[in-house]
Amino acid sequence: MEIDKKLLKILEEEGYKSICYVKGKGICAIFPFIYTVGLVVNLDKCGYEDRYCYAHKDIPRAIVALFNWQVSHEDVTGDPEDKHWIKRKGNQEYSNPNYNK
C-alpha cells in the first residue's frame, strides 16, 4: 500500500522517520521521544495507536524491528520479536518480560 503523499509530508515535518506501511499494523514509523525512541503503530495525521519504547542506544534495533515487520508477507500481529523494546504504550500498556538492559 502506498502512503498518501500529503500525509507523508505532514508526518515527516512532525519528525517521524522510516515511515512505511506494515500489513496488519498500518502506517508505522520511528519517532524520537525525550527519554526513548518509539516504534509507532497505526499512525495517521492525528497520532498513533500504540508505540514500542526503545532506549536511545537501541535506535538501530527499533529500525530493524520495523524493517522485519515491513518485509513480512503476512499480516503482522503481536509485538516485535526482539527483546530490546522496553514497554508498549497505547491501547494496551505492558512491559516487555524479555527486556534485558
For each residue, the residues with C-beta under 8 A, 3 or more apart:
1: 21 23
2: 21
3: 7 8 19 20 21 27
4: 7 8
5: 8 9
6: 9 10
7: 3 4 10 11 27 44 45
8: 3 4 5 11 12 19
9: 5 6 12 13
10: 6 7 13 14 45
11: 7 8 14 16 19 27 29 43 45
12: 8 9 15 16 19
13: 9 10
14: 10 11
15: 12 31 32
16: 11 12 19 29 30 31 40 43
17: 29 30 31 32
18: 29 30 63 66
19: 3 8 11 12 16 27 28 29 43
20: 3 27 28 29 66 70
21: 1 2 3 26 27 28 70
22: 25 26 27 28 41 66 69 70 72 76
23: 1 72 73 74 75 76
24: 72 74 75 76 77
25: 22 28 41 42 69 76
26: 21 22 41 42 43 44 49
27: 3 7 11 19 20 21 22 42 43 44
28: 19 20 21 22 25 39 40 41 42 43 66 69 70
29: 11 16 17 18 19 20 39 40 43 66
30: 16 17 18 37 38 39 40 59 62 63 66
31: 15 16 17 37 38 40 51
32: 15 17 37 38 56
33: 36 37 38 53
34:
35: 56
36: 33 53 54 55 56 86
37: 30 31 32 33 53 54 55 56 58 59 62
38: 30 31 32 33 51 52 53 54 62
39: 28 29 30 51 52 54 62 65 66 80 85
40: 16 28 29 30 31 43 48 50 51
41: 22 25 26 28 48 49 50 51 52 90
42: 25 26 27 28 48 49 50
43: 11 16 19 26 27 28 29 40 47 48 49
44: 7 26 27 47 48
45: 7 10 11
46:
47: 43 44
48: 40 41 42 43 44 51 90
49: 26 41 42 43 90 91
50: 40 41 42 88 89 90 91 92
51: 31 38 39 40 41 48 88 89 90
52: 38 39 41 62 65 79 80 85 87 88
53: 33 36 37 38 85 86 87 88 89
54: 36 37 38 39 58 59 61 62 84 85 86
55: 36 37 58 84 86
56: 32 35 36 37 59
57:
58: 37 54 55 61 62 84
59: 30 37 54 56 62 63
60: 63 64
61: 54 58 64 65 82 84
62: 30 37 38 39 52 54 58 59 65 66 84 85
63: 18 30 59 60 66 67
64: 60 61 67 68 82
65: 39 52 61 62 68 69 80 81 82 84 85
66: 18 20 22 28 29 30 39 62 63 69 70
67: 63 64 70 71
68: 64 65 71 72 80 81
69: 22 25 28 65 66 72 76 80
70: 20 21 22 28 66 67
71: 67 68
72: 22 23 24 68 69 76
73: 23
74: 23 24
75: 23 24
76: 22 23 24 25 69 72
77: 24
78:
79: 52 85 88 96
80: 39 52 65 68 69 85
81: 65 68
82: 61 64 65 85
83: 96 98 99 100
84: 54 55 58 61 62 65 99 100
85: 39 52 53 54 62 65 79 80 82 88 96 99
86: 36 53 54 55 95 96 99
87: 52 53 93 94 95 96
88: 50 51 52 53 79 85 92 93 94 95 96
89: 50 51 53 93
90: 41 48 49 50 51 93
91: 49 50
92: 50 88
93: 87 88 89 90
94: 87 88
95: 86 87 88 99
96: 79 83 85 86 87 88 99
97:
98: 83
99: 83 84 85 86 95 96
100: 83 84
101:
